[in-house]
Amino acid sequence: MRSLKKALRILLAIFFIIGGINHFLKPDFYFEMMPNFIPFHGIMVYASGILEILLGIGLLIPKFKNKAALGILFLLIIFLVVHINAYFHNIPVVGSGWRILMQFVLIAWAWWLSVNKD
C-alpha cells in the first residue's frame, strides 16, 4: 500500500507541475474559463499556475507532502467553483462537464493523500 501511495503522490505531483507550467504556455485556455466575479484574470491565471507548480513540487518533498496535498485539495475546491461557473455559462473549454467530474476525482485523490500519513 505504501508504494501505491507513493506512486499516486508522484503522479499527482507530475500532473500539477505540468498543469501549472501549462498556465504559462497556454494562458488563453485558462482566461476563457475565468468567471467575471474573479478580478485580475491575468494575475489569477499565472498565480494559480505558480501555486500548482509549487504544490506539485511540495508533494515530492517528504517534509511537505501532506501539507502540499492539503493545499492542492483547497486549490481544487476553488477550481471546482470556476469549472461549474464555466459549465453553466456554456464556455466550450469545459465541454460536457467532464472537467467537473474530474475535479471530484482529483479532490478525493488529494484528500486521501493529505489524511493518510506514511
Helices and strands as residue ranges (DSSP letters): H 2-25, H 27-33, H 41-59, H 65-88, G 92-94, H 98-115
